[in-house]
């Protein structure tokens, strides 16, 4: 260990602490509730704007098939940061919702959840937006027959039986690299109202429509696409405040990742500082680990194992990780968007593979220690 490494590590620790503080300061008010809506019991995450900001409205965000509310967290956080309270439910059979799944039940529970949120939280339907992705997009569009809302946003909606009435102020996103059935569905929704309508009077009359084709995007990449989030929030603001100038609304959204609040930039700066801090600490950690390890053992030459063994070990690690993470996400406490599950899976796989490699090479340890 050198003096330079120690000083560098101290500076890195300061940056790491500062980054953690900024990330914490950038967090938005968050509440986890369980919503009882008729026969449906739905876990819901509620993301609110900063405490000193009065919400301009609310958005209810519905995930797609084989997804969960955590997948939609980026969009919910961005809406909340721009002054629109976000509700993210888990549909039956998804995420933390253990009730049995069927397409009909998912649509029915989504409708009951929207009605319950509006009723229990005293939301004004004229200031409530419904956003859905894939299956959730289909549910959002078909909800127009049950509950009229201020606007509907469908991201790559699944094929559907068209509703009897088109949703108010409908925005549809279609990915360039989406499957053709979903692109056809987006085109069908565009044909139903007779094309795009985006003038202020269209929003005031609740007849606005726009189809946005997102270049270089896939079915799921749109959920973390900044352009999609920005267009969706601008559309919501135009529906909530139709008399406002769209350029002024767009400028307000562009002032920061979280609008004028600057919390998104604070979290981004905190993450960057944290990564720099870790990089500055690592030389000292490597030096300490090298000194603690003592004299290096001469590596033993051996023939690499067959590929089928490596493949089998990888499959064992992956399966063990999946089975373990059904019960608990090891890294869930870091709230890494939806990446905490993926990071936990990678961690479990790495541990299992390391143990398998140690067991496979255990026969060489006596030979190595005898040198």
N, C-alpha and C positions, 0 to 999 in steps of 0.2 A: 504494500500500500504506500502510495506517495502522498505528499501534501497536496499536490494538484488534484488527485483523485478525491481526497476528502473534501476539499473546498468545492469541487464540482458537484459532489453528492449533496453537500449542504445547500448549495444554490438550487439543485434539482428538487430537493425536499420542499424548499420554500415555494417553488413554482407549482409543485404537485399539490401542496396545501391550498395555494391561491386558486388553482384550477378547480379543486373540489368545492371550495367556497363559492366560486362563481357559478358552477353548475347547480349547486343547491339554491343559490339566490335566484337562478333563472327558472326554477320549477314553478309551475302554475298550480293553483289550488286544485286538489284532486280528492275525489270521494268514491269509495267502493260500496255499492249498495246491492241488495237483492230485491228485485221488483216482482211482486206478486200480481199478475194480471190474469184474472180468470183462472183457468187451469194451468197457466204457464208461470213458471218460476224462472226469471232471467237474472243472472248476474250482470250488473251494469257499472261501467266506469263513467263518472261524471267529471269532466274537465271544465273548470270555470275560468273566466278572465281574471286578471289581477284584482285584488280586493278593492282597489280604488276606482275600478272601471265598471260602469253599469252595462250589463250585456245588451247589445243591440238586438239580439234575438237568440234563437236556439237551433241547433242542428242535431238530428238523430241519425247516426251513422250505422248502417247495417252491412255486416261482412258477407262474404261469399261462401260457397260450398267448400267444406274441408278447411275452413279458416276460423278465425276467432276475433274477438274485439281487440286483442293486442296487435293484430296485423294492421288494424285501422288507426293505431295510436298516433302515427305521424300526422294524418289528416286532422284527427280530433284535436291534437295539440296546436296545430297551426290555426285552426278555426278559433279555438279558445284564446290564443294569443292575439288574435285580431278582434276580440270583443264579442265573439259568438259562443255561448255555452254549448258544449258538445256532450252528447249522451252516446255511449258505445255499449250496446247489449251483446250478450252471447246467445245465439239462437239455440234451440234444442239440439242436443247431440254434438255441440261444438264448444270448444274452450272449457270453461268451468261449469257449463250447463249439462247435467247428466240425464236430463229427460230424453225420452226416445225421439228420434228424428224421422220426419217424413217431409216431403216438399210442402204438402198441404198444411201440416202442423207448423212448419217454419213460417209460412206466410201468415197463418192465423195468429201465431204468437207475436210476430212482428207488428201486426195491426193492433193487437191488444196492448202491446208494450207502448206503441205510439199514443194510443188513446189514454193509457194510464199515466204516462209521463205528462201529457198535456193537462190531464185532470188533477193529478196529485201535486204537480209543481206549478199549477196555475199558469201554464203557458198559453199564449195567444196563438191559435193556429195561423193567423195572418202574419205572425213573426216567427214561424217555425219552418225549417227546411228539412227535407228528408234526402239523405244521400245513401246510395248503395253501390256495391261492387259485385259484378257477376250475378250470382243468384240474388244477392242483396239489391242489385240494380233492377232486376226483374220485379222483385217484391216492391221496391220503391215506386216503380212506374204503375204497377197494378193497384197500389194503395189509393190511387186517385178515385177509384170507385167506392172507397170506404171513408176516407178522411181527406177533405180538401185542405191543402197547406199552401204556404206562400210560394214555395218552389220545390222542385225535385231535381236531383242531380244523379244521373245514372252513369257509372263508370263501367264500360264494357259489359252492358247488361246481357244476361243469358236469354236464349230464345224463349218466347212467351206467347201465351194467348193474349192478344191485345185487349186492354181495358175498354169499357164502353165509352169512357170519356178520357181525353188526354190530360195528364197532370198540368197543373198551373206552372207556368214559367219553367219549362223542362230544358235542362242542359244534358247532353249526351256526349261522352268521350268514347272514342274508338281508337284502338292501338294499331299502328302500321303493321305489326307482326302478329296480330291476333288471328285466330282461326276464322275461316270464311263464314261459318254460321253466325258468329257474333258480329262480324262486320255487316252481314246481311240484316241482322236484327237492328243494328244502329241505323242502317239506311231505311228500313221499314218505318222506324220511328220518325225519321225525317220526312218521309212521304206522307205520313198521316196528317200533320198540320199544314202540308203544302209547302214546306221549305223553311228556311231560317227567318226568324223575326226577332230583332234585337234592339228596336227603338225604345226610348223611354215610355212612350204610350203603350207599347206592347206589354211592358212590365206592369204598368198601372192597370191594364185590362186583364192581367194574368194570362196572357196568351203568347208570351215570348217563347222562342225555341231557338236552339243552336246546336249544331253537331260539330264537335271539335275532333279532328283527326290528329292524333299525336304522333309525330314522326319518330322513328327509331325506338318505339316503345313496344313492350309486350303486355300480355294480359295482366301480369302482376306488377311489373315495373312502374305502372302508372300510380300505384299507391304511395310511392316515395318520390314521385316526379314533382319537382318544384313548380314547373309550368302548370301541371294539372291542379295542384293545390291553389296556386295563384288565381287561375281562371275560375275555379269553383268558388273561392271566397269572393271574387269580384262579382260573380253571378248572384251569389247570395245577398251581397250588399245592394246590388241593383234591384233585387226583388223586395228587400226590406225597405229600401229608401229609393223608390222609383223616381222621385223628383230630383235627386242629386245628380250632378254631372258625373258621367262615368270616368272621365279623365281625372277628376279630383279624387274619386274613390280609388282608382288605380294608383295614383300617386301616394295616397295614404298607405296602401298595402305595400308599396315599394320602399317605404321609409326604413323598413327593417324586417328581419325574418318574422318578428312578432309585431309588425306594424310600428307604431310610435313607442311601444313599450320597451324595445331593445332587449327583451329577455332572450330571444333566440340568439342574438349576437353574443350575449353574455355567456350562454351555455357553450356556444361554439368556441369562444375565446378560452373558456375554462377547459374544454376538451383538448385544445391545442397546447395550452400551457401544461396540462397533465402529461401529454405525450412527450413534450420536450423535457419535463422533469424526470420522467422515467428513463429517458435516454441518457440524461446526465448522471443519474444514480447508478446505471448499469455497470460502468467501468469499475467502481468500487466493489459492487456485489461480485463481479467476476473475479476480482483480485482476492477477495475474502474467500470465495469458494475454492479458488485454486490453492490458496495457502492451507485451508482446512483439509483439502484432499491429500496433502502430502506428496510424496514422490509418485509420479505417474507410472502406472503399470503398462508394461510393453504390450501393445495390442497383439492379439493372437490371430494368426492368419487362418481363415476357414472358408470353406466353400459357401457362397450365398445359398440360402434355402430356396427350394423350388417355388415358382410363382403361385402354385396352388396353395402352398402353406401361407404365403403372404396374403393371398386373397381370403383364405379361411380365417386368418387372424383378424383381418379387417372386418369381415362379416360378423365375427363374434363380438368385436368391440362395438360395432354399430348397433347390433341387436341388444346387447347389454345396456347401452346408453338409452335406447328407445324405451326399453322396459323399465329402467330406473326412473326416467324422466316422466313417465306416466303419473308417478306419485309426486315428484318434486323437481323443480328446476333449480339446480345447484347454484347457478349464477343469477337467479331471478332478482336478487336484492340489488343488482346494479341497474335494473330497469333500462337495459340497452335496447330500447324500442322493442321489436319482436326478436332481436338477435340474442336475447338471453338464453332462449331455448337452444339455438344453434351453437352458441358458445359453450353451453353446458354439455351438449352432445359431443362437441370436439374435445372437451376436457375429459369426459368419461372414456371416449375412444382412446385418447392418448395414454391415460392411466392403464387401461386394459392391455393395450398393445405393449406398453413398457413392461408390464408384468409377464406377458407371454414371451417377450424377447428375453427377459431375465431367466425365465424357466427353461427356455430353449438353450440358452448358453450356460446354464448352471454347471454342466459337466466340465466346463473349461475353467471354472473358478479355482479348483485345487491346483491345476497346472499353473495358472497365472500367479497365485500367491506363493508358489514354490520358487519362482524365478528371482 
